[in-house]
Amino acid sequence: MSAADPTVLVTVVTFNSAPLLPELLASLPDALDPLPWRLVVADNDSHDDSVAVVRDLAPDAVVVEMGRNAGYAAGINAAVAAGGPHTAVLVLNPDVRLDPGCGPALLAALREPGVGVAVPLLRDANGERIDSLRRKPTVLRTWADAVIGADRAGRLGRLGETITDAERYRAACDTAWAEGSVQLVDAECWTRVGPWDETYFLYSEETDFHLRVGDAGLVVRFVPTAGATHLEGDSGVSPRLWPLLTANRVRLARRRGGRAAACAVWAALVLREASRACLGRRTARAAVRVLLSPRLLRRPAGPEWVA
């Protein structure tokens, strides 16, 4: 745990996020008290009043105007670069609301030896637990998720990537990676692992980062005494976003396991999305088009993929 500066750097990446920001910003003081903290917002060229809302409600915040839609990872990296000295980085989606005491609970976990990232217990807008913990992605788990469904696979021992066992969410534990809407990253961990991979424009960037944390000999620690609400985006229902999420799973497999692993993951995802497309799902039809596109592994996914 870094002791150079006690400040927690709170980073938020915005893109047309004006309606979401007031509740997030209102939750920060109680969530972080008594920790010293500094807010940095990286705005990906929003067309709404996101920047104005931040400057009005959080006048002391540092605002980084990216000038383009550079992606989530690029926004995080830019916010950290502009944030000044810190002991840890609290990475937040704009659609989260932190519980009181969330920050100190996460920071206490980072003080444990070998912990590089701490993540809280997440709830959805209805107060239901989000199954946010994940096992390491493998070809077998991708096929299991594709054939029998992620929820069902998660209940069959360690077969699924998503951890669905309620017992795992009742006590602190380590996980290969976790849903990244709220996470506290130790400054020394950041230095050791390096910045977020900006070639993942959106989705799989937290998977890649957390797996690299494991590669560096550190762990991602789940902290159930820290809580947050994640309103969750529309990736699961958006024909614009779901294909990008799906495509980046193939790209991640290529990075981590090589061409053979990527081909096996690709085949599983094509099977899953094609079967759903036959049921009339627009998101699946869009995903199949991207999966069958020659550009999938030839170049990184950028903003034009979700245009």
Contacts in CASP RR format, 6 or more apart in sequence:
PFRMAT RR
TARGET T0000
AUTHOR 0000-0000-0000
METHOD contacts of the structure
MODEL  1
MSAADPTVLVTVVTFNSAPLLPELLASLPDALDPLPWRLVVADNDSHDDS
VAVVRDLAPDAVVVEMGRNAGYAAGINAAVAAGGPHTAVLVLNPDVRLDP
GCGPALLAALREPGVGVAVPLLRDANGERIDSLRRKPTVLRTWADAVIGA
DRAGRLGRLGETITDAERYRAACDTAWAEGSVQLVDAECWTRVGPWDETY
FLYSEETDFHLRVGDAGLVVRFVPTAGATHLEGDSGVSPRLWPLLTANRV
RLARRRGGRAAACAVWAALVLREASRACLGRRTARAAVRVLLSPRLLRRP
AGPEWVA
1 87 0 8 1.000
1 110 0 8 1.000
1 111 0 8 1.000
1 186 0 8 1.000
1 188 0 8 1.000
2 86 0 8 1.000
2 87 0 8 1.000
2 88 0 8 1.000
2 186 0 8 1.000
2 187 0 8 1.000
2 188 0 8 1.000
3 87 0 8 1.000
4 85 0 8 1.000
4 87 0 8 1.000
4 187 0 8 1.000
5 85 0 8 1.000
5 86 0 8 1.000
5 87 0 8 1.000
6 35 0 8 1.000
6 36 0 8 1.000
6 87 0 8 1.000
7 36 0 8 1.000
7 37 0 8 1.000
7 38 0 8 1.000
7 84 0 8 1.000
7 85 0 8 1.000
7 86 0 8 1.000
7 87 0 8 1.000
8 32 0 8 1.000
8 35 0 8 1.000
8 36 0 8 1.000
8 37 0 8 1.000
8 38 0 8 1.000
8 86 0 8 1.000
8 87 0 8 1.000
8 88 0 8 1.000
8 89 0 8 1.000
8 90 0 8 1.000
8 103 0 8 1.000
8 107 0 8 1.000
8 184 0 8 1.000
9 37 0 8 1.000
9 38 0 8 1.000
9 40 0 8 1.000
9 79 0 8 1.000
9 80 0 8 1.000
9 83 0 8 1.000
9 84 0 8 1.000
9 86 0 8 1.000
9 88 0 8 1.000
9 89 0 8 1.000
9 90 0 8 1.000
10 28 0 8 1.000
10 32 0 8 1.000
10 37 0 8 1.000
10 38 0 8 1.000
10 39 0 8 1.000
10 40 0 8 1.000
10 90 0 8 1.000
10 92 0 8 1.000
11 40 0 8 1.000
11 41 0 8 1.000
11 42 0 8 1.000
11 75 0 8 1.000
11 76 0 8 1.000
11 79 0 8 1.000
11 80 0 8 1.000
11 89 0 8 1.000
11 90 0 8 1.000
11 91 0 8 1.000
11 92 0 8 1.000
12 21 0 8 1.000
12 24 0 8 1.000
12 39 0 8 1.000
12 40 0 8 1.000
12 41 0 8 1.000
12 42 0 8 1.000
12 79 0 8 1.000
12 92 0 8 1.000
12 93 0 8 1.000
12 94 0 8 1.000
13 41 0 8 1.000
13 42 0 8 1.000
13 43 0 8 1.000
13 44 0 8 1.000
13 71 0 8 1.000
13 72 0 8 1.000
13 75 0 8 1.000
13 76 0 8 1.000
13 79 0 8 1.000
13 93 0 8 1.000
13 94 0 8 1.000
14 21 0 8 1.000
14 41 0 8 1.000
14 42 0 8 1.000
14 43 0 8 1.000
14 44 0 8 1.000
14 46 0 8 1.000
14 50 0 8 1.000
14 51 0 8 1.000
14 54 0 8 1.000
14 94 0 8 1.000
15 43 0 8 1.000
15 44 0 8 1.000
15 45 0 8 1.000
15 46 0 8 1.000
15 50 0 8 1.000
15 69 0 8 1.000
15 71 0 8 1.000
16 46 0 8 1.000
16 47 0 8 1.000
16 48 0 8 1.000
16 50 0 8 1.000
17 46 0 8 1.000
17 48 0 8 1.000
17 50 0 8 1.000
17 94 0 8 1.000
17 95 0 8 1.000
18 46 0 8 1.000
18 48 0 8 1.000
18 49 0 8 1.000
18 50 0 8 1.000
18 52 0 8 1.000
18 53 0 8 1.000
20 94 0 8 1.000
20 95 0 8 1.000
20 231 0 8 1.000
21 50 0 8 1.000
21 53 0 8 1.000
21 54 0 8 1.000
21 57 0 8 1.000
21 94 0 8 1.000
22 53 0 8 1.000
22 57 0 8 1.000
23 97 0 8 1.000
24 92 0 8 1.000
24 94 0 8 1.000
24 95 0 8 1.000
24 96 0 8 1.000
24 97 0 8 1.000
24 98 0 8 1.000
25 39 0 8 1.000
25 54 0 8 1.000
25 57 0 8 1.000
25 58 0 8 1.000
26 57 0 8 1.000
27 97 0 8 1.000
27 98 0 8 1.000
27 99 0 8 1.000
28 37 0 8 1.000
28 39 0 8 1.000
28 98 0 8 1.000
30 98 0 8 1.000
30 100 0 8 1.000
30 101 0 8 1.000
31 98 0 8 1.000
31 99 0 8 1.000
31 100 0 8 1.000
31 101 0 8 1.000
31 102 0 8 1.000
31 103 0 8 1.000
32 90 0 8 1.000
32 98 0 8 1.000
32 101 0 8 1.000
32 102 0 8 1.000
32 103 0 8 1.000
32 104 0 8 1.000
33 100 0 8 1.000
33 101 0 8 1.000
33 104 0 8 1.000
34 104 0 8 1.000
35 103 0 8 1.000
35 104 0 8 1.000
35 107 0 8 1.000
37 90 0 8 1.000
38 60 0 8 1.000
38 62 0 8 1.000
38 83 0 8 1.000
38 84 0 8 1.000
38 86 0 8 1.000
39 58 0 8 1.000
39 60 0 8 1.000
39 61 0 8 1.000
39 62 0 8 1.000
40 61 0 8 1.000
40 62 0 8 1.000
40 63 0 8 1.000
40 64 0 8 1.000
40 79 0 8 1.000
40 80 0 8 1.000
40 82 0 8 1.000
40 83 0 8 1.000
41 51 0 8 1.000
41 54 0 8 1.000
41 58 0 8 1.000
41 61 0 8 1.000
41 62 0 8 1.000
41 63 0 8 1.000
41 64 0 8 1.000
41 79 0 8 1.000
42 64 0 8 1.000
42 66 0 8 1.000
42 74 0 8 1.000
42 75 0 8 1.000
42 76 0 8 1.000
42 78 0 8 1.000
42 79 0 8 1.000
42 82 0 8 1.000
43 50 0 8 1.000
43 51 0 8 1.000
43 54 0 8 1.000
43 63 0 8 1.000
43 64 0 8 1.000
43 65 0 8 1.000
43 66 0 8 1.000
44 66 0 8 1.000
44 67 0 8 1.000
44 68 0 8 1.000
44 69 0 8 1.000
44 70 0 8 1.000
44 71 0 8 1.000
44 74 0 8 1.000
44 75 0 8 1.000
45 65 0 8 1.000
45 66 0 8 1.000
45 67 0 8 1.000
45 68 0 8 1.000
45 69 0 8 1.000
51 63 0 8 1.000
51 65 0 8 1.000
54 61 0 8 1.000
54 63 0 8 1.000
55 61 0 8 1.000
55 63 0 8 1.000
62 79 0 8 1.000
62 82 0 8 1.000
62 83 0 8 1.000
64 75 0 8 1.000
64 78 0 8 1.000
64 79 0 8 1.000
64 82 0 8 1.000
66 74 0 8 1.000
66 75 0 8 1.000
66 78 0 8 1.000
68 303 0 8 1.000
69 303 0 8 1.000
70 78 0 8 1.000
70 198 0 8 1.000
71 198 0 8 1.000
71 201 0 8 1.000
71 202 0 8 1.000
71 302 0 8 1.000
71 303 0 8 1.000
72 196 0 8 1.000
72 200 0 8 1.000
72 201 0 8 1.000
72 202 0 8 1.000
72 205 0 8 1.000
73 195 0 8 1.000
73 196 0 8 1.000
73 197 0 8 1.000
73 198 0 8 1.000
73 200 0 8 1.000
73 201 0 8 1.000
73 205 0 8 1.000
74 196 0 8 1.000
74 198 0 8 1.000
76 91 0 8 1.000
76 195 0 8 1.000
76 196 0 8 1.000
77 195 0 8 1.000
77 196 0 8 1.000
77 198 0 8 1.000
80 89 0 8 1.000
80 190 0 8 1.000
80 195 0 8 1.000
86 187 0 8 1.000
87 107 0 8 1.000
87 186 0 8 1.000
87 187 0 8 1.000
88 107 0 8 1.000
88 110 0 8 1.000
88 184 0 8 1.000
88 185 0 8 1.000
88 186 0 8 1.000
88 187 0 8 1.000
89 184 0 8 1.000
89 185 0 8 1.000
89 187 0 8 1.000
89 190 0 8 1.000
90 103 0 8 1.000
90 106 0 8 1.000
90 182 0 8 1.000
90 183 0 8 1.000
90 184 0 8 1.000
90 185 0 8 1.000
91 180 0 8 1.000
91 182 0 8 1.000
91 183 0 8 1.000
91 184 0 8 1.000
91 185 0 8 1.000
92 98 0 8 1.000
92 181 0 8 1.000
92 182 0 8 1.000
93 180 0 8 1.000
93 181 0 8 1.000
93 182 0 8 1.000
93 230 0 8 1.000
95 181 0 8 1.000
95 230 0 8 1.000
95 231 0 8 1.000
95 232 0 8 1.000
95 233 0 8 1.000
96 181 0 8 1.000
96 182 0 8 1.000
96 228 0 8 1.000
96 229 0 8 1.000
96 230 0 8 1.000
96 231 0 8 1.000
97 228 0 8 1.000
97 229 0 8 1.000
97 231 0 8 1.000
98 120 0 8 1.000
98 182 0 8 1.000
98 227 0 8 1.000
98 228 0 8 1.000
99 120 0 8 1.000
99 226 0 8 1.000
99 227 0 8 1.000
99 228 0 8 1.000
99 229 0 8 1.000
101 226 0 8 1.000
102 120 0 8 1.000
102 182 0 8 1.000
102 226 0 8 1.000
102 227 0 8 1.000
102 228 0 8 1.000
103 184 0 8 1.000
103 226 0 8 1.000
105 120 0 8 1.000
105 223 0 8 1.000
105 225 0 8 1.000
105 226 0 8 1.000
105 227 0 8 1.000
106 118 0 8 1.000
106 119 0 8 1.000
106 120 0 8 1.000
106 184 0 8 1.000
106 223 0 8 1.000
106 226 0 8 1.000
107 118 0 8 1.000
107 184 0 8 1.000
108 223 0 8 1.000
109 115 0 8 1.000
109 118 0 8 1.000
109 172 0 8 1.000
109 184 0 8 1.000
109 221 0 8 1.000
109 223 0 8 1.000
109 226 0 8 1.000
110 116 0 8 1.000
110 118 0 8 1.000
110 184 0 8 1.000
110 186 0 8 1.000
110 221 0 8 1.000
112 221 0 8 1.000
114 217 0 8 1.000
114 218 0 8 1.000
114 219 0 8 1.000
115 186 0 8 1.000
115 218 0 8 1.000
115 219 0 8 1.000
115 221 0 8 1.000
116 185 0 8 1.000
116 186 0 8 1.000
116 188 0 8 1.000
116 189 0 8 1.000
116 213 0 8 1.000
116 218 0 8 1.000
116 219 0 8 1.000
116 220 0 8 1.000
116 221 0 8 1.000
117 178 0 8 1.000
117 183 0 8 1.000
117 184 0 8 1.000
117 185 0 8 1.000
117 186 0 8 1.000
117 189 0 8 1.000
117 210 0 8 1.000
117 213 0 8 1.000
117 218 0 8 1.000
117 219 0 8 1.000
117 220 0 8 1.000
117 221 0 8 1.000
118 183 0 8 1.000
118 184 0 8 1.000
118 220 0 8 1.000
118 221 0 8 1.000
118 222 0 8 1.000
118 223 0 8 1.000
118 226 0 8 1.000
119 132 0 8 1.000
119 175 0 8 1.000
119 178 0 8 1.000
119 179 0 8 1.000
119 180 0 8 1.000
119 182 0 8 1.000
119 183 0 8 1.000
119 184 0 8 1.000
119 220 0 8 1.000
119 221 0 8 1.000
119 222 0 8 1.000
119 223 0 8 1.000
120 182 0 8 1.000
120 222 0 8 1.000
120 223 0 8 1.000
120 224 0 8 1.000
120 226 0 8 1.000
120 227 0 8 1.000
120 228 0 8 1.000
121 129 0 8 1.000
121 132 0 8 1.000
121 169 0 8 1.000
121 222 0 8 1.000
121 223 0 8 1.000
121 224 0 8 1.000
121 225 0 8 1.000
121 226 0 8 1.000
121 227 0 8 1.000
121 228 0 8 1.000
122 129 0 8 1.000
122 130 0 8 1.000
122 132 0 8 1.000
122 179 0 8 1.000
122 181 0 8 1.000
122 182 0 8 1.000
122 227 0 8 1.000
122 228 0 8 1.000
122 229 0 8 1.000
122 230 0 8 1.000
123 129 0 8 1.000
123 130 0 8 1.000
123 227 0 8 1.000
123 228 0 8 1.000
123 229 0 8 1.000
123 230 0 8 1.000
124 130 0 8 1.000
124 229 0 8 1.000
124 230 0 8 1.000
124 231 0 8 1.000
124 232 0 8 1.000
125 229 0 8 1.000
125 231 0 8 1.000
125 232 0 8 1.000
127 229 0 8 1.000
129 166 0 8 1.000
129 169 0 8 1.000
130 179 0 8 1.000
130 230 0 8 1.000
130 232 0 8 1.000
131 162 0 8 1.000
131 163 0 8 1.000
131 164 0 8 1.000
131 169 0 8 1.000
132 178 0 8 1.000
132 179 0 8 1.000
132 180 0 8 1.000
133 162 0 8 1.000
133 163 0 8 1.000
133 168 0 8 1.000
133 169 0 8 1.000
133 173 0 8 1.000
133 175 0 8 1.000
133 178 0 8 1.000
133 179 0 8 1.000
133 222 0 8 1.000
134 161 0 8 1.000
134 162 0 8 1.000
134 163 0 8 1.000
134 175 0 8 1.000
134 176 0 8 1.000
134 177 0 8 1.000
134 178 0 8 1.000
134 179 0 8 1.000
134 207 0 8 1.000
135 141 0 8 1.000
135 158 0 8 1.000
135 160 0 8 1.000
135 161 0 8 1.000
135 162 0 8 1.000
135 163 0 8 1.000
135 175 0 8 1.000
135 176 0 8 1.000
136 161 0 8 1.000
136 176 0 8 1.000
136 177 0 8 1.000
136 211 0 8 1.000
137 161 0 8 1.000
137 207 0 8 1.000
137 249 0 8 1.000
137 252 0 8 1.000
137 253 0 8 1.000
137 256 0 8 1.000
138 161 0 8 1.000
139 253 0 8 1.000
139 261 0 8 1.000
139 264 0 8 1.000
139 265 0 8 1.000
139 268 0 8 1.000
140 159 0 8 1.000
141 153 0 8 1.000
141 159 0 8 1.000
141 160 0 8 1.000
141 161 0 8 1.000
142 161 0 8 1.000
142 249 0 8 1.000
142 253 0 8 1.000
142 264 0 8 1.000
142 265 0 8 1.000
142 268 0 8 1.000
142 269 0 8 1.000
143 264 0 8 1.000
143 268 0 8 1.000
144 153 0 8 1.000
144 156 0 8 1.000
144 159 0 8 1.000
144 160 0 8 1.000
145 153 0 8 1.000
145 160 0 8 1.000
145 161 0 8 1.000
145 162 0 8 1.000
145 268 0 8 1.000
145 272 0 8 1.000
146 268 0 8 1.000
146 269 0 8 1.000
146 271 0 8 1.000
146 272 0 8 1.000
147 268 0 8 1.000
147 271 0 8 1.000
147 272 0 8 1.000
148 156 0 8 1.000
150 160 0 8 1.000
150 161 0 8 1.000
150 162 0 8 1.000
151 162 0 8 1.000
151 164 0 8 1.000
153 159 0 8 1.000
153 160 0 8 1.000
153 161 0 8 1.000
153 162 0 8 1.000
154 160 0 8 1.000
154 161 0 8 1.000
154 162 0 8 1.000
154 163 0 8 1.000
154 164 0 8 1.000
154 165 0 8 1.000
155 164 0 8 1.000
155 165 0 8 1.000
163 175 0 8 1.000
168 222 0 8 1.000
169 222 0 8 1.000
169 224 0 8 1.000
170 224 0 8 1.000
171 224 0 8 1.000
172 221 0 8 1.000
172 222 0 8 1.000
172 223 0 8 1.000
172 224 0 8 1.000
172 225 0 8 1.000
173 221 0 8 1.000
173 222 0 8 1.000
174 219 0 8 1.000
174 220 0 8 1.000
174 221 0 8 1.000
174 222 0 8 1.000
175 220 0 8 1.000
175 221 0 8 1.000
175 222 0 8 1.000
176 210 0 8 1.000
176 211 0 8 1.000
176 214 0 8 1.000
176 220 0 8 1.000
177 206 0 8 1.000
177 207 0 8 1.000
177 210 0 8 1.000
177 211 0 8 1.000
177 220 0 8 1.000
178 206 0 8 1.000
178 210 0 8 1.000
178 220 0 8 1.000
178 222 0 8 1.000
179 206 0 8 1.000
179 230 0 8 1.000
180 206 0 8 1.000
181 228 0 8 1.000
181 230 0 8 1.000
182 227 0 8 1.000
182 228 0 8 1.000
182 230 0 8 1.000
183 206 0 8 1.000
189 213 0 8 1.000
189 216 0 8 1.000
189 218 0 8 1.000
192 216 0 8 1.000
192 218 0 8 1.000
193 209 0 8 1.000
193 212 0 8 1.000
193 213 0 8 1.000
193 215 0 8 1.000
193 216 0 8 1.000
193 218 0 8 1.000
194 212 0 8 1.000
196 205 0 8 1.000
196 208 0 8 1.000
196 209 0 8 1.000
197 205 0 8 1.000
197 208 0 8 1.000
197 209 0 8 1.000
199 251 0 8 1.000
199 300 0 8 1.000
200 208 0 8 1.000
200 248 0 8 1.000
200 251 0 8 1.000
200 252 0 8 1.000
200 300 0 8 1.000
200 301 0 8 1.000
201 244 0 8 1.000
201 300 0 8 1.000
201 301 0 8 1.000
201 302 0 8 1.000
201 303 0 8 1.000
201 305 0 8 1.000
201 306 0 8 1.000
202 241 0 8 1.000
202 244 0 8 1.000
202 245 0 8 1.000
202 248 0 8 1.000
202 301 0 8 1.000
202 306 0 8 1.000
203 235 0 8 1.000
203 241 0 8 1.000
203 244 0 8 1.000
203 245 0 8 1.000
203 248 0 8 1.000
204 245 0 8 1.000
204 248 0 8 1.000
204 249 0 8 1.000
204 251 0 8 1.000
204 252 0 8 1.000
207 252 0 8 1.000
208 252 0 8 1.000
208 255 0 8 1.000
210 220 0 8 1.000
211 256 0 8 1.000
213 219 0 8 1.000
213 220 0 8 1.000
214 220 0 8 1.000
234 241 0 8 1.000
235 241 0 8 1.000
235 242 0 8 1.000
235 245 0 8 1.000
236 242 0 8 1.000
236 245 0 8 1.000
236 283 0 8 1.000
237 283 0 8 1.000
238 283 0 8 1.000
239 282 0 8 1.000
239 283 0 8 1.000
239 285 0 8 1.000
239 286 0 8 1.000
240 286 0 8 1.000
240 306 0 8 1.000
240 307 0 8 1.000
241 306 0 8 1.000
242 283 0 8 1.000
242 284 0 8 1.000
242 286 0 8 1.000
242 287 0 8 1.000
243 283 0 8 1.000
243 286 0 8 1.000
243 287 0 8 1.000
243 289 0 8 1.000
243 290 0 8 1.000
243 291 0 8 1.000
243 305 0 8 1.000
244 290 0 8 1.000
244 301 0 8 1.000
244 305 0 8 1.000
244 306 0 8 1.000
246 269 0 8 1.000
246 273 0 8 1.000
246 287 0 8 1.000
246 290 0 8 1.000
246 291 0 8 1.000
247 287 0 8 1.000
247 290 0 8 1.000
247 291 0 8 1.000
247 296 0 8 1.000
247 301 0 8 1.000
247 305 0 8 1.000
248 301 0 8 1.000
249 265 0 8 1.000
249 269 0 8 1.000
250 262 0 8 1.000
250 265 0 8 1.000
250 266 0 8 1.000
250 269 0 8 1.000
250 291 0 8 1.000
250 296 0 8 1.000
250 297 0 8 1.000
251 262 0 8 1.000
251 296 0 8 1.000
251 297 0 8 1.000
251 300 0 8 1.000
251 301 0 8 1.000
253 261 0 8 1.000
253 262 0 8 1.000
253 264 0 8 1.000
253 265 0 8 1.000
253 266 0 8 1.000
254 261 0 8 1.000
254 262 0 8 1.000
254 297 0 8 1.000
262 297 0 8 1.000
266 291 0 8 1.000
266 296 0 8 1.000
269 287 0 8 1.000
269 291 0 8 1.000
270 288 0 8 1.000
270 291 0 8 1.000
270 292 0 8 1.000
272 284 0 8 1.000
273 284 0 8 1.000
273 287 0 8 1.000
273 288 0 8 1.000
273 291 0 8 1.000
274 284 0 8 1.000
274 288 0 8 1.000
275 284 0 8 1.000
276 283 0 8 1.000
276 284 0 8 1.000
277 284 0 8 1.000
277 285 0 8 1.000
277 287 0 8 1.000
277 288 0 8 1.000
290 296 0 8 1.000
290 305 0 8 1.000
END
